[in-house]
Every structure is written in C-alpha cells, then in structure tokens.
Amino acid sequence: MFFSKKVNNDNDVNEVKAVESRDLEDKEISLLKRNQECIVQRITDKVTETNFTTENLINIIKNISKQTEIQMNSIEEVINEIRKYAKLSENIINKSNEAQKYTADTLVIAKNGTKASSNSIESMNNIKDSVEYSRNIVSELKKKYTAIEEMLKLINDIADRTNMLSLNASIEAARAGEAGRGFAVVASEVKKLAAQSSEAVGRISKTIKEINDTIYLALDAMKNSVNIVNEGAKIADDTSDVFNDIIEAVDSSSNKTLEIRENIIGQNEELKKIIISAQNMKEASSSVMSFVESASLNTSYTSESLYMLSNAASDLKSISDNMIAKINSSNKYDNSIRISTAQEIENKDPQMAFDQESARILSNVHSGLLIQGLNNSILPGAAKSWYLKDDNLTWVFNLRKGAKFHNGKEVTSEDVKYSFYRLLSSSLKSPNAWFLFPIEGAQEYNNGKA
C-alpha cells in the first residue's frame, strides 16, 4: 500500500511536472511568437523608414535640380552683366579717344594763342616805332618853330629899321627940298625894302603854312599811332578770344572727363550687380551644398536602416530557429533575461535623469523625435521625416502616423510641444534644459522672461 501509494504519488507528481513542462513550453513558444511578431513589426517599421528616406532623397534631388537651375540662371545673369561691362568698357575707350582728340585740339589752340601773343608783341613794337616817329616829327616842329621865331625877330628888326629909315628919309627929304632928292632915292629904296619885307612876310606865312602842314602830319602820325594802338588792342582782344577758346576747350575736355567719370560710376553699378549675382550664385551653391549634405545624411539613414533591417532579419531567423527547435524538442530550457546596472537608477523621469546609466535604461522605454543608431547616426523616432526650411533656420518634423504611448493614445504635435515646454519649465528645473537652448527664445523661456 505504501509502495502503491508511493507509486501513485509519484505518478501524480510526474503528471504535474509534465503539465508544468508543457505549460512552460507553451509559454516559451508564445514568447517566441511574440518576439517574432515584434521582429516582423521592426522589419516593417524599418522598411517604412526606408521608404520615407527614399522619398526624402527624391525630394532633395528635385530641390538640388531646382537650385542648380537657379544657379544656372544666376550664371546667365553674370554673363549678361559681364557683357554690359564689356560694352561700358568700349564706351570708355571711345570717350577716352574723344578726350584725346580734344586734348590735341587744345594744344593747337594753345599754339595759336602763342602765335597771337607774338603778333601782339610785334604790333606793340610797331606802336613803339610809330610813337618814336611822331616824337621825331614833333622835334622837327620844335626846330622849325625856333627858326620861325628867329625869322620873326629878324623881321621885326628889319621892320623897325625900315620904319626908322623911312621916317628919317622923309624928314630929310622934306628938309632938303630939291637937294633932298637923293633922300628920295633912299626913300625909294626903303620902299623896296618894305616890299621885300612884305615879301619876307609872305614867305613867313608860307613857312607857317608849312609848319601847319607839318603839324597836320604830326596829327596824322599820332592818329596812325592811335590806329596802330587800336589794332594792337584788337589783336589783344583776339588773343583773349583765343585764350577763351582754350578755356572752352578745357571745359569741353572737363565735360568729357565728367562723362568718363559717369561711365566709370555706371561700371561700378554694373559691378555691384555682378557682385549681387555672384552672391546669389554663392547662396544658391550654399543651398545646393546643404541639400547635398541632407542627401548624404538621408543616405546614411538608409544605410543604417538597411543595416538594422539586416540585423532584424538575423534576429527573426534566430528566433524562428529557436521556435522550431522548441516545437521539435521535448526538452525543457530555463531562460532568463538579466540587465546589469553599474548603479541604482536615480530618477525614472527621462527629463530629470542626468546620469548615463539612467539614460541608458530609460532609452529602452522612452523615445524622442529622433533616436541614435548603432553607429551613432541619427534615425527616425517619433518623427518619420524632417527637413530644413529655405531660411536655413527652421526644422520641420513630420510625426509618424500611428505612433502611440503605452496606454494606446496616439502621439500628436501638442504632446511634443508639451514635452519641450516641460523640459524648459523654470519650475521643473531640469538639468537637461540646456539641450534646447539653441532654439530661439528657449533660454529666455527657461529663465522666466518669455
């Protein structure tokens, strides 16, 4: 009885153990199936991420093409501006040639001015000669006047003597009577002498007339001198006109120089346009480089996603092999998962966790817009895609459709905003708030100023 009872008890124990073994195997198989489902889901997610990344690459390539077209248009504008610059340079050369011609004309006019000045000097010399000639004539007049004065004195003397003789003769003739006829002869001679005196007076009158004529000649000479002086003045005026022409020529040359300056200013304006076009080219090139970098980054994402997809496939194969082995084997295996930590987790709030160990453990539970890959690359997290706007400042994140919290609630943009505001909250005083300080206004909000 005891043995039989003992046998019965052993059978019961074996039955219980067999049931427990089957239950454990069923649990292990269920766990393996669950893991397989998770791996399949991971593969699906990675394929979706790859599709998103591929779409981003296509869009980036389109943007690169668009920016390249803009760059080509900028290059065309630069070419047109350079052509305008060349045309302006040609105009400057023409203006320079004109300025050179005006300079040559100015030189000719200056030579004419020199010649006119020489003529003025010659005319002044003629004036000098004429004045000298007039002075000589006046000197001759002076001499003749002296001679006339001498003759007048002589005539006066003769007249006086004649009068005296005539008077004496008359007296003597009257006194002598018949005997005074000799005096009559004397009186006759005196009469002749008077006649001669009269004749002398006539000659004197003639001489005076000649003197008068000489004076007129002197006047004419003076008049000629005046005319010559006037001619000299006219020549001087002509010289002034010539120099005025020189001034006008210089003014014209100055105007041409001003035109050249305006053309140079025009060149500078065109150069500014060229610089602006070059700047546009530079900005377009910078945008192209930014898109190329984004394309390279997305390519890296694709590579990382494919790498993780390969790992997920390997994990799926391993789990499938284990599942098959479990199904085909009746052996029992005791499995357990252990995670060792270097220290106790200080805070389970990811926004307050500051130590590396806490961040490592919590990263398996919590996620962000982006996550870090195995090779320290950036991969999609709650955001399926993201891009930088044309202002080169604003990042746009597109949330993954169907991303949910542990309670099944779908993640929205308001949840992301709440997470950011909570991290920056001055009341929370998160040690990780500085991560968001590069965002405009984040530090002011953290300090309670915004």
C-alpha positions as CSV (number, residue, x, y, z in Angstrom):
1,M,0.0,0.0,0.0
2,F,2.6,2.3,0.9
3,F,4.6,1.4,-2.2
4,S,1.5,1.5,-4.3
5,K,0.6,4.7,-2.7
6,K,4.0,5.9,-3.2
7,V,3.8,4.9,-6.8
8,N,0.5,6.7,-7.2
9,N,2.0,9.8,-5.6
10,D,5.0,9.6,-8.0
11,N,2.7,9.4,-10.9
12,D,0.7,12.4,-9.7
13,V,3.9,14.3,-9.3
14,N,5.1,13.3,-12.8
15,E,1.8,14.3,-14.2
16,V,2.0,17.7,-12.6
17,K,5.6,18.1,-13.7
18,A,4.6,17.1,-17.3
19,V,1.8,19.6,-17.3
20,E,4.0,22.2,-15.9
21,S,6.6,21.4,-18.5
22,R,4.1,21.6,-21.3
23,D,2.7,24.9,-19.9
24,L,6.3,26.2,-19.8
25,E,6.9,25.2,-23.3
26,D,3.7,26.8,-24.4
27,K,4.7,30.0,-22.7
28,E,8.1,29.8,-24.3
29,I,6.6,29.2,-27.7
30,S,4.1,32.1,-27.1
31,L,7.0,34.3,-26.1
32,L,8.9,33.3,-29.2
33,K,5.9,34.1,-31.3
34,R,5.6,37.4,-29.6
35,N,9.2,38.1,-30.2
36,Q,8.8,37.1,-33.8
37,E,5.8,39.5,-34.2
38,C,8.0,42.3,-32.7
39,I,10.8,41.5,-35.1
40,V,8.4,41.5,-38.0
41,Q,7.0,44.8,-36.8
42,R,10.5,46.2,-36.5
43,I,11.2,45.0,-40.0
44,T,8.0,46.6,-41.2
45,D,9.0,49.8,-39.4
46,K,12.4,49.8,-40.9
47,V,11.0,49.2,-44.4
48,T,8.6,52.2,-43.8
49,E,11.5,54.3,-42.6
50,T,13.5,53.3,-45.8
51,N,10.5,54.4,-47.9
52,F,10.3,57.7,-46.1
53,T,14.1,58.2,-46.5
54,T,13.8,57.3,-50.2
55,E,11.0,59.9,-50.6
56,N,13.2,62.4,-48.9
57,L,16.1,61.6,-51.2
58,I,13.8,62.1,-54.2
59,N,12.6,65.4,-52.9
60,I,16.1,66.5,-52.1
61,I,17.3,65.6,-55.6
62,K,14.4,67.6,-57.0
63,N,15.5,70.5,-54.8
64,I,19.1,70.1,-56.0
65,S,17.9,70.2,-59.6
66,K,15.8,73.4,-58.8
67,Q,18.7,75.0,-57.1
68,T,21.0,74.0,-59.9
69,E,18.6,75.7,-62.4
70,I,18.6,78.8,-60.2
71,Q,22.4,78.7,-60.2
72,M,22.5,78.4,-64.0
73,N,20.1,81.4,-64.2
74,S,22.4,83.4,-61.9
75,I,25.4,82.4,-64.1
76,E,23.5,83.6,-67.1
77,E,22.8,86.9,-65.3
78,V,26.5,87.2,-64.6
79,I,27.3,86.6,-68.2
80,N,24.9,89.3,-69.3
81,E,26.3,91.7,-66.7
82,I,29.8,91.0,-67.9
83,R,28.7,91.7,-71.5
84,K,27.3,95.0,-70.3
85,Y,30.5,95.7,-68.5
86,A,32.4,95.0,-71.7
87,K,30.2,97.4,-73.6
88,L,30.7,100.1,-71.0
89,S,34.5,99.5,-71.3
90,E,34.2,100.0,-75.0
91,N,32.3,103.3,-74.4
92,I,35.0,104.4,-72.1
93,I,37.6,103.7,-74.7
94,N,35.6,105.8,-77.2
95,K,35.3,108.6,-74.7
96,S,39.0,108.4,-74.0
97,N,39.7,108.7,-77.7
98,E,37.4,111.7,-77.9
99,A,39.2,113.2,-74.9
100,Q,42.5,112.7,-76.6
101,K,41.2,114.4,-79.7
102,Y,40.0,117.4,-77.6
103,T,43.4,117.5,-76.0
104,A,45.1,117.7,-79.3
105,D,42.7,120.4,-80.4
106,T,43.5,122.2,-77.2
107,L,47.2,122.0,-78.0
108,V,46.6,123.5,-81.4
109,I,44.6,126.3,-79.9
110,A,47.3,126.9,-77.4
111,K,49.8,127.2,-80.2
112,N,47.5,129.7,-82.0
113,G,47.4,131.6,-78.7
114,T,51.2,131.7,-78.7
115,K,51.2,133.0,-82.2
116,A,48.6,135.6,-81.4
117,S,50.8,136.7,-78.5
118,S,53.7,137.0,-80.8
119,N,51.6,139.2,-83.2
120,S,50.7,141.3,-80.2
121,I,54.3,141.8,-79.3
122,E,55.1,142.7,-82.9
123,S,52.2,145.1,-83.0
124,M,53.4,146.8,-79.8
125,N,56.8,147.2,-81.4
126,N,55.2,148.9,-84.4
127,I,53.4,151.2,-81.9
128,K,56.7,152.0,-80.4
129,D,58.2,152.8,-83.8
130,S,55.2,155.0,-84.7
131,V,55.5,156.9,-81.4
132,E,59.2,157.3,-82.0
133,Y,58.5,158.7,-85.4
134,S,55.9,161.1,-84.0
135,R,58.4,162.3,-81.5
136,N,60.9,163.0,-84.2
137,I,58.2,165.0,-86.1
138,V,57.4,167.0,-83.0
139,S,61.2,167.6,-82.6
140,E,61.3,168.9,-86.2
141,L,58.3,171.1,-85.5
142,K,60.2,172.5,-82.5
143,K,63.2,173.3,-84.6
144,K,61.1,175.0,-87.2
145,Y,59.3,176.9,-84.6
146,T,62.6,178.1,-83.3
147,A,63.6,179.1,-86.8
148,I,60.3,181.0,-87.3
149,E,60.9,182.7,-84.0
150,E,64.3,183.8,-85.2
151,M,62.9,185.0,-88.5
152,L,60.2,186.9,-86.8
153,K,62.7,188.7,-84.7
154,L,64.7,189.5,-87.8
155,I,61.6,190.8,-89.5
156,N,60.8,192.9,-86.5
157,D,64.2,194.3,-86.6
158,I,64.0,195.0,-90.3
159,A,60.6,196.5,-89.9
160,D,61.8,198.7,-87.1
161,R,64.8,199.8,-89.1
162,T,62.8,200.3,-92.2
163,N,60.4,202.5,-90.3
164,M,63.2,204.4,-88.8
165,L,64.9,204.8,-92.2
166,S,61.7,205.7,-93.9
167,L,61.0,208.3,-91.2
168,N,64.4,209.7,-91.5
169,A,64.3,209.8,-95.2
170,S,61.0,211.6,-95.2
171,I,62.3,214.1,-92.7
172,E,65.5,214.7,-94.6
173,A,63.7,214.9,-98.0
174,A,61.3,217.4,-96.7
175,R,64.1,219.4,-95.2
176,A,66.4,219.4,-98.1
177,G,63.8,220.2,-100.7
178,E,65.4,220.0,-104.1
179,A,68.5,218.8,-102.6
180,G,66.7,216.1,-100.9
181,R,66.0,214.2,-104.0
182,G,68.9,211.9,-103.0
183,F,66.9,211.1,-100.0
184,A,64.0,210.3,-102.2
185,V,66.1,207.6,-103.7
186,V,66.7,206.4,-100.2
187,A,63.1,206.6,-99.5
188,S,62.5,204.5,-102.7
189,E,65.0,202.0,-101.5
190,V,63.3,202.0,-98.2
191,K,60.1,201.3,-100.0
192,K,61.7,198.5,-101.8
193,L,63.0,197.3,-98.6
194,A,59.5,197.5,-97.2
195,A,58.3,195.5,-100.2
196,Q,61.0,193.0,-99.6
197,S,59.8,192.9,-96.0
198,S,56.3,192.3,-97.2
199,E,57.7,189.5,-99.4
200,A,59.5,188.2,-96.5
201,V,56.3,188.2,-94.5
202,G,54.7,186.2,-97.3
203,R,57.5,183.7,-97.2
204,I,57.0,183.6,-93.4
205,S,53.3,183.0,-94.0
206,K,54.2,180.2,-96.3
207,T,56.6,178.8,-93.8
208,I,53.9,179.0,-91.2
209,K,51.6,177.2,-93.5
210,E,54.3,174.5,-94.0
211,I,54.6,174.3,-90.2
212,N,50.9,174.0,-90.1
213,D,51.1,171.2,-92.6
214,T,53.8,169.6,-90.6
215,I,51.6,169.8,-87.6
216,Y,48.8,168.1,-89.5
217,L,51.3,165.5,-90.5
218,A,52.1,165.1,-86.9
219,L,48.5,164.8,-86.1
220,D,48.1,162.2,-88.8
221,A,51.1,160.4,-87.4
222,M,49.5,160.5,-84.0
223,K,46.3,159.2,-85.5
224,N,48.1,156.4,-87.2
225,S,49.7,155.7,-83.8
226,V,46.2,155.6,-82.3
227,N,45.0,153.3,-85.1
228,I,48.0,151.1,-84.5
229,V,47.3,151.1,-80.8
230,N,43.7,150.1,-81.6
231,E,44.9,147.4,-83.9
232,G,47.1,146.2,-81.0
233,A,44.1,146.3,-78.7
234,K,42.2,144.3,-81.3
235,I,45.0,141.8,-81.5
236,A,45.0,141.7,-77.7
237,D,41.2,141.0,-77.8
238,D,41.8,138.3,-80.4
239,T,44.4,136.9,-78.1
240,S,41.8,137.0,-75.3
241,D,39.3,135.3,-77.6
242,V,41.9,132.6,-78.4
243,F,42.5,132.0,-74.7
244,N,38.7,131.9,-74.2
245,D,38.6,129.2,-76.9
246,I,41.3,127.5,-74.9
247,I,39.2,127.7,-71.8
248,E,36.2,126.4,-73.6
249,A,38.3,123.6,-75.0
250,V,39.4,122.8,-71.5
251,D,35.8,122.9,-70.3
252,S,34.8,120.6,-73.0
253,S,37.7,118.3,-72.1
254,S,36.5,118.5,-68.5
255,N,33.0,117.6,-69.6
256,K,34.3,114.6,-71.4
257,T,36.2,113.7,-68.3
258,L,32.9,114.0,-66.4
259,E,31.2,111.7,-68.9
260,I,34.1,109.3,-68.4
261,R,33.6,109.5,-64.7
262,E,29.8,108.9,-65.0
263,N,30.6,105.9,-67.2
264,I,33.0,104.6,-64.5
265,I,30.2,105.1,-62.0
266,G,28.0,103.1,-64.3
267,Q,30.7,100.5,-64.4
268,N,30.7,100.4,-60.6
269,E,26.9,100.0,-60.6
270,E,27.2,97.1,-63.0
271,L,30.0,95.6,-60.9
272,K,27.7,95.8,-57.9
273,K,25.1,93.9,-59.9
274,I,27.7,91.4,-60.8
275,I,28.7,91.1,-57.1
276,I,25.0,90.6,-56.2
277,S,24.6,88.0,-58.9
278,A,27.8,86.3,-57.6
279,Q,26.3,86.5,-54.1
280,N,23.1,84.8,-55.4
281,M,25.3,82.2,-57.0
282,K,27.1,81.7,-53.7
283,E,23.8,81.4,-51.8
284,A,22.4,79.0,-54.4
285,S,25.6,77.0,-54.2
286,S,25.3,77.0,-50.4
287,S,21.7,75.8,-50.7
288,V,22.9,73.1,-53.1
289,M,25.6,72.0,-50.7
290,S,23.0,72.0,-47.9
291,F,20.7,69.8,-49.9
292,V,23.7,67.6,-50.8
293,E,24.6,67.2,-47.2
294,S,20.9,66.4,-46.4
295,A,21.0,63.8,-49.2
296,S,24.2,62.4,-47.8
297,L,22.6,62.3,-44.3
298,N,19.5,60.6,-45.6
299,T,21.7,58.1,-47.5
300,S,23.4,57.4,-44.2
301,Y,19.9,56.9,-42.6
302,T,19.0,54.5,-45.4
303,S,22.3,52.6,-44.9
304,E,21.7,52.4,-41.1
305,S,18.1,51.4,-41.6
306,L,19.1,48.6,-44.0
307,Y,21.8,47.6,-41.5
308,M,19.2,47.4,-38.8
309,L,16.8,45.6,-41.1
310,S,19.5,43.0,-41.8
311,N,20.0,42.6,-38.0
312,A,16.3,42.3,-37.5
313,A,16.2,39.6,-40.2
314,S,19.0,37.8,-38.5
315,D,17.2,38.1,-35.2
316,L,14.0,36.8,-36.8
317,K,15.9,33.8,-38.3
318,S,17.4,33.1,-34.9
319,I,14.0,33.3,-33.1
320,S,12.4,31.1,-35.8
321,D,15.2,28.5,-35.4
322,N,14.7,28.5,-31.7
323,M,10.9,28.2,-32.1
324,I,11.4,25.2,-34.5
325,A,13.8,23.7,-32.0
326,K,11.3,24.1,-29.2
327,I,8.5,22.6,-31.2
328,N,10.5,19.6,-32.2
329,S,12.1,19.1,-28.8
330,S,10.6,17.9,-25.6
331,N,13.5,19.1,-23.6
332,K,12.9,21.9,-21.1
333,Y,15.1,25.0,-21.0
334,D,15.3,27.6,-18.3
335,N,15.7,31.1,-19.9
336,S,16.0,34.4,-18.1
337,I,16.9,37.9,-19.2
338,R,19.1,40.0,-16.9
339,I,20.3,43.6,-17.3
340,S,23.1,44.7,-15.1
341,T,23.5,48.3,-14.0
342,A,26.5,50.0,-12.7
343,Q,24.5,51.9,-10.2
344,E,20.9,52.3,-9.0
345,I,18.7,54.4,-11.2
346,E,18.3,57.8,-9.6
347,N,15.2,59.1,-11.4
348,K,12.7,57.4,-13.7
349,D,11.6,60.8,-15.2
350,P,13.6,61.0,-18.5
351,Q,13.6,64.8,-18.3
352,M,15.2,64.7,-14.9
353,A,17.6,61.8,-15.5
354,F,21.1,63.2,-15.7
355,D,23.4,60.2,-15.2
356,Q,24.5,58.0,-18.1
357,E,23.2,54.7,-16.6
358,S,19.6,56.1,-16.1
359,A,19.7,57.5,-19.7
360,R,20.8,54.0,-21.0
361,I,18.0,52.2,-19.2
362,L,15.2,54.8,-19.9
363,S,16.1,54.9,-23.6
364,N,14.5,51.4,-23.9
365,V,11.2,52.8,-22.6
366,H,11.1,56.4,-23.8
367,S,11.7,57.8,-27.3
368,G,12.1,61.2,-28.9
369,L,11.5,62.7,-32.3
370,L,14.8,61.1,-33.4
371,I,16.9,58.3,-32.0
372,Q,20.5,57.4,-32.1
373,G,21.6,54.4,-34.2
374,L,24.1,51.7,-33.5
375,N,26.8,53.7,-35.3
376,N,25.9,56.9,-33.5
377,S,24.0,58.0,-36.6
378,I,20.6,59.8,-36.4
379,L,17.5,57.7,-37.2
380,P,13.7,58.5,-37.2
381,G,12.0,58.1,-33.9
382,A,8.5,59.6,-33.3
383,A,9.2,61.7,-36.4
384,K,9.1,59.8,-39.7
385,S,10.9,62.6,-41.6
386,W,12.3,66.1,-41.2
387,Y,13.8,68.8,-43.3
388,L,15.3,72.3,-43.0
389,K,13.3,75.2,-44.5
390,D,14.7,77.7,-47.1
391,D,15.5,80.2,-44.3
392,N,18.2,77.7,-43.2
393,L,16.9,78.2,-39.6
394,T,13.6,76.3,-39.1
395,W,13.5,72.5,-38.9
396,V,10.2,70.8,-39.7
397,F,9.4,67.3,-38.2
398,N,6.6,65.1,-39.6
399,L,5.3,62.7,-36.9
400,R,5.0,59.1,-37.6
401,K,1.4,58.0,-38.3
402,G,0.2,55.6,-35.6
403,A,2.9,56.3,-33.1
404,K,1.3,55.7,-29.6
405,F,2.0,55.9,-25.9
406,H,1.9,52.8,-23.7
407,N,-1.7,53.5,-23.0
408,G,-2.6,53.4,-26.7
409,K,-3.0,57.2,-27.1
410,E,-1.7,58.5,-30.4
411,V,1.2,60.9,-30.2
412,T,0.4,64.4,-31.5
413,S,2.3,67.6,-32.1
414,E,0.8,69.1,-28.9
415,D,2.4,66.2,-27.0
416,V,5.7,67.1,-28.5
417,K,5.2,70.8,-27.6
418,Y,4.2,69.9,-24.1
419,S,7.3,67.8,-23.7
420,F,9.5,70.7,-24.8
421,Y,7.7,73.2,-22.6
422,R,8.0,70.9,-19.6
423,L,11.8,70.4,-20.2
424,L,12.3,74.2,-20.4
425,S,9.9,74.9,-17.5
426,S,11.5,77.1,-14.8
427,S,9.5,75.2,-12.1
428,L,10.8,71.8,-13.2
429,K,14.4,72.9,-13.2
430,S,15.5,70.1,-15.5
431,P,19.3,69.7,-15.7
432,N,18.8,68.8,-19.4
433,A,17.1,72.0,-20.4
434,W,20.2,73.3,-22.0
435,F,19.7,70.8,-24.8
436,L,17.0,73.1,-26.2
437,F,18.9,76.4,-25.7
438,P,20.0,76.6,-29.3
439,I,16.2,77.1,-30.2
440,E,15.4,80.8,-30.5
441,G,13.7,82.0,-27.3
442,A,14.2,78.7,-25.3
443,Q,16.7,80.1,-22.8
444,E,14.5,83.2,-22.2
445,Y,11.5,80.9,-21.5
446,N,13.7,78.8,-19.2
447,N,14.7,81.9,-17.3
448,G,11.0,83.0,-17.0
449,K,11.5,86.0,-19.3
450,A,9.3,84.8,-22.1
